[in-house]
């Protein structure tokens, strides 16, 4: 059985659950597993990469490639 078929079976089984405590346990399990996966994939930045990012940010500011916090908030409001 491929993963898509397994997902569909799992969804069907989930829809049959009427016990809220089981749903809470499943939600908790999913949150924990997603965090574990995120933590496994998280790679620390090297000091050199960090300095390169700082240098790039300084160049962006010097060349006017930045916007203010207020301008960003205005733009975000227009996305809605």
Residue frames as a rotation matrix with the C-alpha (Angstrom) as fourth column:
UNK 1
0.587 0.809 0.000 0.00
0.809 -0.587 0.000 0.00
0.000 0.000 -1.000 0.00
UNK 2
-0.271 -0.709 0.651 1.47
0.658 -0.630 -0.412 3.38
0.702 0.317 0.637 -0.98
UNK 3
-0.866 -0.188 -0.464 1.61
0.490 -0.507 -0.709 6.38
-0.102 -0.841 0.531 1.30
UNK 4
-0.773 0.630 0.070 -1.38
-0.561 -0.731 0.390 8.14
0.296 0.262 0.918 -0.29
UNK 5
-0.003 0.775 -0.632 -3.60
-0.082 0.629 0.773 5.09
0.997 0.054 0.061 0.28
UNK 6
-0.373 -0.210 -0.904 -2.33
0.823 0.375 -0.427 4.83
0.428 -0.903 0.033 3.87
UNK 7
-0.999 0.018 -0.034 -3.15
-0.002 -0.913 -0.408 8.50
-0.039 -0.408 0.912 4.47
UNK 8
-0.403 0.911 -0.084 -6.67
-0.625 -0.207 0.753 8.02
0.669 0.356 0.653 3.15
UNK 9
0.031 0.376 -0.926 -7.16
0.408 0.841 0.356 4.97
0.913 -0.388 -0.127 5.38
UNK 10
-0.699 -0.372 -0.611 -5.90
0.704 -0.209 -0.679 6.95
0.125 -0.904 0.408 8.34
UNK 11
-0.896 0.421 0.143 -8.27
-0.415 -0.907 0.075 9.84
0.162 0.008 0.987 7.58
UNK 12
-0.089 0.905 -0.416 -11.21
-0.341 0.365 0.866 7.46
0.936 0.220 0.276 7.30
UNK 13
-0.114 -0.031 -0.993 -10.29
0.750 0.653 -0.106 5.86
0.652 -0.757 -0.051 10.61
UNK 14
-0.936 -0.290 -0.200 -9.86
0.351 -0.719 -0.600 9.27
0.030 -0.631 0.775 12.24
UNK 15
-0.650 0.739 0.177 -13.30
-0.556 -0.622 0.551 10.38
0.518 0.260 0.815 11.08
UNK 16
0.117 0.693 -0.711 -14.82
0.118 0.701 0.703 7.40
0.986 -0.166 0.000 12.90
UNK 17
-0.662 -0.433 -0.612 -13.35
0.636 0.107 -0.764 8.45
0.396 -0.895 0.205 16.27
UNK 18
0.318 0.828 0.462 -15.91
0.251 -0.544 0.801 9.86
0.914 -0.139 -0.381 18.66
UNK 19
0.643 -0.174 -0.746 -13.81
0.764 0.076 0.640 9.90
-0.055 -0.982 0.182 21.84
UNK 20
0.913 -0.226 0.339 -12.38
-0.127 -0.949 -0.290 13.41
0.387 0.222 -0.895 22.30
UNK 21
0.627 -0.720 0.298 -9.54
-0.441 -0.013 0.897 12.14
-0.642 -0.694 -0.325 24.51
UNK 22
0.301 -0.505 0.809 -8.25
0.689 0.702 0.183 9.99
-0.660 0.502 0.559 21.65
UNK 23
0.700 -0.007 0.714 -8.33
0.587 -0.563 -0.581 13.00
0.406 0.827 -0.390 19.33
UNK 24
0.891 -0.389 0.236 -6.41
-0.455 -0.774 0.441 15.05
0.011 -0.500 -0.866 21.92
UNK 25
0.418 -0.759 0.499 -3.79
-0.008 0.546 0.838 12.30
-0.908 -0.354 0.222 22.19
UNK 26
0.372 -0.242 0.896 -3.44
0.899 0.334 -0.283 12.15
-0.231 0.911 0.342 18.41
UNK 27
0.877 -0.030 0.480 -3.07
0.146 -0.935 -0.324 15.94
0.459 0.354 -0.815 18.21
UNK 28
0.740 -0.626 0.246 -0.42
-0.517 -0.297 0.803 15.86
-0.429 -0.721 -0.544 20.91
UNK 29
0.342 -0.604 0.720 1.42
0.438 0.780 0.446 13.01
-0.832 0.162 0.531 19.20
UNK 30
0.575 -0.075 0.815 1.44
0.796 -0.180 -0.578 14.88
0.190 0.981 -0.044 15.87
UNK 31
0.919 -0.240 0.312 2.74
-0.275 -0.959 0.074 18.07
0.281 -0.153 -0.947 17.51
UNK 32
0.563 -0.732 0.384 5.53
-0.343 0.215 0.914 16.17
-0.752 -0.646 -0.130 19.28
UNK 33
0.291 -0.444 0.847 6.56
0.703 0.700 0.125 14.28
-0.649 0.559 0.516 16.16
UNK 34
0.763 0.000 0.646 6.56
0.517 -0.600 -0.611 17.44
0.388 0.800 -0.458 14.01
UNK 35
0.845 -0.483 0.230 8.77
-0.533 -0.722 0.441 19.16
-0.047 -0.495 -0.867 16.57
UNK 36
0.390 -0.717 0.577 11.16
0.047 0.642 0.766 16.19
-0.920 -0.271 0.284 16.62
UNK 37
0.432 -0.184 0.883 11.36
0.884 0.280 -0.374 16.26
-0.178 0.942 0.283 12.82
UNK 38
0.897 -0.086 0.434 11.97
0.052 -0.954 -0.296 20.02
0.439 0.288 -0.851 12.83
UNK 39
0.710 -0.650 0.272 14.70
-0.530 -0.239 0.813 19.64
-0.463 -0.722 -0.514 15.46
UNK 40
0.338 -0.584 0.738 16.40
0.481 0.781 0.398 16.88
-0.809 0.221 0.545 13.41
UNK 41
0.444 -0.089 0.892 16.41
0.882 -0.134 -0.452 19.07
0.159 0.987 0.019 10.30
UNK 42
0.997 -0.062 0.039 17.54
-0.070 -0.970 0.235 22.22
0.023 -0.237 -0.971 12.09
UNK 43
0.346 -0.938 0.037 21.18
0.869 0.305 -0.390 22.91
0.355 0.167 0.920 11.28
UNK 44
0.492 -0.219 -0.843 23.24
0.498 -0.723 0.478 25.43
-0.714 -0.655 -0.247 13.24
UNK 45
0.957 -0.173 0.235 24.63
0.090 -0.592 -0.801 28.35
0.277 0.787 -0.551 11.29
UNK 46
0.151 -0.969 -0.196 28.39
0.968 0.185 -0.170 28.67
0.201 -0.164 0.966 11.07
UNK 47
0.169 -0.184 -0.968 30.03
0.521 -0.817 0.247 31.80
-0.837 -0.546 -0.042 12.41
UNK 48
-0.853 -0.522 0.013 31.18
0.248 -0.382 0.890 32.60
-0.460 0.762 0.455 8.87
UNK 49
-0.454 0.778 0.435 27.60
0.757 0.078 0.649 32.34
0.471 0.624 -0.624 7.54
UNK 50
0.389 0.587 -0.710 26.42
0.887 -0.446 0.117 34.57
-0.249 -0.676 -0.694 10.37
UNK 51
-0.240 -0.581 -0.778 29.00
0.279 -0.809 0.518 37.23
-0.930 -0.093 0.356 9.51
UNK 52
-0.918 -0.046 0.394 28.07
0.397 -0.082 0.914 37.01
-0.010 0.996 0.094 5.82
UNK 53
0.018 0.996 0.089 24.42
0.938 -0.047 0.343 37.62
0.346 0.078 -0.935 6.71
UNK 54
0.354 0.045 -0.934 25.39
0.623 -0.757 0.199 40.66
-0.698 -0.652 -0.295 8.77
UNK 55
-0.683 -0.674 -0.282 27.53
0.192 -0.538 0.821 42.01
-0.705 0.506 0.497 5.93
UNK 56
-0.690 0.503 0.520 24.66
0.647 0.107 0.755 41.49
0.324 0.858 -0.399 3.47
UNK 57
0.347 0.850 -0.397 22.25
0.938 -0.318 0.139 43.29
-0.008 -0.420 -0.907 5.81
UNK 58
0.001 -0.441 -0.898 24.65
0.370 -0.834 0.409 46.23
-0.929 -0.333 0.163 6.08
UNK 59
-0.929 -0.331 0.162 24.93
0.246 -0.229 0.942 46.38
-0.275 0.915 0.294 2.28
UNK 60
-0.276 0.915 0.294 21.16
0.884 0.121 0.451 46.24
0.377 0.385 -0.842 1.92
UNK 61
0.451 0.430 -0.782 20.73
0.759 -0.646 0.082 49.12
-0.470 -0.631 -0.617 4.35
UNK 62
-0.368 -0.698 -0.615 23.47
0.199 -0.705 0.681 51.19
-0.909 0.128 0.398 2.67
UNK 63
-0.988 -0.023 0.155 21.81
0.156 -0.059 0.986 50.64
-0.014 0.998 0.062 -0.74
UNK 64
-0.616 0.788 -0.010 18.30
-0.769 -0.604 -0.210 51.45
-0.172 -0.122 0.978 0.47
UNK 65
-0.422 0.453 -0.785 16.99
-0.322 0.735 0.597 47.90
0.848 0.504 -0.164 0.16
UNK 66
-0.829 0.221 -0.513 15.14
0.556 0.422 -0.716 48.02
0.058 -0.879 -0.473 3.47
UNK 67
-0.115 0.818 0.563 11.76
0.059 -0.560 0.826 49.22
0.992 0.128 0.016 4.66
UNK 68
-0.678 -0.090 0.730 10.65
-0.653 -0.382 -0.654 50.52
0.338 -0.920 0.200 8.03
UNK 69
-0.927 0.375 -0.025 8.62
0.314 0.739 -0.596 48.55
-0.205 -0.561 -0.802 10.51
UNK 70
-0.280 0.857 -0.433 5.69
-0.195 -0.493 -0.848 50.90
-0.940 -0.153 0.305 9.95
UNK 71
-0.237 0.143 -0.961 5.87
-0.965 -0.150 0.215 50.46
-0.113 0.978 0.173 6.16
UNK 72
-0.919 -0.123 -0.374 5.94
-0.183 0.974 0.130 46.68
0.348 0.188 -0.918 6.59
UNK 73
-0.702 0.711 -0.031 2.83
0.305 0.261 -0.916 46.81
-0.643 -0.653 -0.400 8.78
UNK 74
-0.100 0.662 -0.743 1.04
-0.658 -0.604 -0.449 48.89
-0.746 0.444 0.496 6.12
UNK 75
-0.491 -0.154 -0.857 1.97
-0.826 0.394 0.403 46.38
0.276 0.906 -0.321 3.41
UNK 76
-0.989 0.123 -0.080 0.79
0.142 0.934 -0.327 43.45
0.034 -0.334 -0.942 5.52
UNK 77
-0.412 0.892 -0.186 -2.59
-0.050 -0.226 -0.973 45.11
-0.910 -0.391 0.137 6.08
UNK 78
-0.076 0.376 -0.924 -3.02
-0.930 -0.360 -0.070 45.38
-0.359 0.854 0.377 2.30
UNK 79
-0.890 -0.299 -0.345 -2.54
-0.409 0.858 0.311 41.60
0.203 0.418 -0.886 1.92
UNK 80
-0.750 0.620 0.231 -5.87
0.166 0.514 -0.842 40.90
-0.640 -0.593 -0.488 3.65
